[in-house]
Amino acid sequence: MDSQTPPNAVFIVFTTWPDAETARIAVRKLVDEQRVACGNLVPGVESIYRWQGKVETSSEVLVIFKTTAARYPELETRIRELHSYEVPEIIALPAGAGLPAYLQWVGESCRG
């Protein structure tokens, strides 16, 4: 988050997890801890990537989190704590627009 991003700005955060159960446990903890408003689990993702000089293929579960700019730094830290990967995918994008009531709900759900 840069210094000009308002703390209530909504972020969409993408992560991949090794399996649905691991992802489900992590999402539940992060929602319970109010670090995210919700997380959508998208099973059946096939990832092809280069890791340590070799091309790898893995079946993974994509999780799409909704959070606020204010909660993002601790969300990133917490994902790293919960994740089994040495370098987990954590990509955050600002939500440029959205249904105002939904964006408000995200903000209210992430107050902790």
C-alpha positions in Angstrom: 0.0 0.0 0.0 1.4 3.4 -0.9 1.0 6.5 1.2 -1.7 7.8 -1.1 -4.0 4.7 -1.0 -6.9 5.3 1.4 -7.0 2.8 4.2 -10.6 1.8 3.3 -9.7 1.1 -0.4 -10.7 -2.5 -1.3 -8.0 -4.9 -2.5 -8.5 -8.1 -4.4 -5.8 -10.6 -3.3 -5.0 -13.8 -5.3 -3.2 -16.8 -3.7 -2.8 -20.4 -4.7 -2.9 -23.3 -2.2 -1.8 -26.9 -2.6 -5.3 -28.4 -1.9 -8.9 -27.4 -1.1 -8.7 -28.4 2.6 -5.6 -26.3 3.3 -7.2 -23.4 1.5 -10.5 -23.8 3.3 -8.8 -23.8 6.7 -6.8 -20.7 5.9 -9.8 -18.8 4.5 -11.8 -19.7 7.6 -9.1 -18.4 9.9 -8.6 -15.2 7.9 -12.3 -14.5 7.9 -12.6 -15.2 11.6 -9.6 -12.9 12.3 -11.3 -10.2 10.2 -8.3 -9.8 7.9 -10.6 -10.5 4.9 -14.3 -10.1 4.2 -14.4 -13.3 2.3 -12.4 -15.7 0.2 -13.6 -17.6 -2.8 -12.1 -21.0 -3.4 -11.6 -21.9 -7.1 -10.6 -25.6 -7.3 -9.0 -27.3 -10.3 -6.3 -24.7 -11.1 -3.4 -26.2 -13.0 -0.2 -24.1 -12.6 2.8 -24.4 -14.8 5.8 -22.4 -13.6 9.6 -22.3 -13.3 10.9 -23.1 -9.9 14.6 -23.5 -9.0 15.6 -23.8 -12.7 13.0 -26.5 -13.6 9.5 -26.2 -15.2 6.9 -27.7 -12.8 3.2 -28.5 -13.0 0.9 -28.5 -10.0 -2.8 -28.9 -9.3 -3.7 -26.1 -6.9 -6.7 -24.2 -5.5 -6.9 -20.4 -6.3 -8.3 -18.3 -3.5 -9.6 -14.8 -4.2 -9.7 -12.6 -1.1 -11.4 -9.3 -0.5 -9.8 -7.0 2.1 -8.9 -3.4 2.7 -5.7 -1.5 2.1 -5.4 -1.1 5.9 -5.6 -4.8 6.5 -3.4 -5.9 3.6 0.0 -5.8 5.3 -1.1 -8.1 8.2 -3.0 -10.3 5.7 0.2 -10.8 3.7 2.1 -11.7 6.9 -0.6 -14.1 8.0 -0.8 -15.9 4.6 2.9 -16.5 4.8 2.5 -17.9 8.3 -0.4 -20.3 7.2 1.1 -21.3 3.9 3.3 -24.3 3.2 5.1 -22.9 0.2 8.5 -21.3 0.5 7.3 -18.4 -1.7 3.5 -18.3 -1.8 1.7 -16.5 -4.6 0.3 -13.3 -3.0 -0.8 -10.7 -5.6 -2.9 -7.7 -4.5 -4.8 -5.4 -6.9 -6.8 -2.4 -6.0 -10.5 -2.7 -6.8 -10.9 0.3 -9.1 -14.7 0.3 -8.8 -17.5 -1.9 -7.6 -21.0 -1.9 -6.1 -20.8 0.7 -3.4 -22.8 -1.4 -0.9 -20.5 -4.4 -1.5 -17.3 -2.3 -1.1 -18.8 -0.9 2.1 -19.5 -4.4 3.4 -15.9 -5.4 2.7 -14.7 -2.4 4.8 -17.1 -3.2 7.6 -16.1 -6.9 7.6 -12.4 -6.2 7.9 -12.5 -3.9 11.0 -10.8 -5.8 13.7 
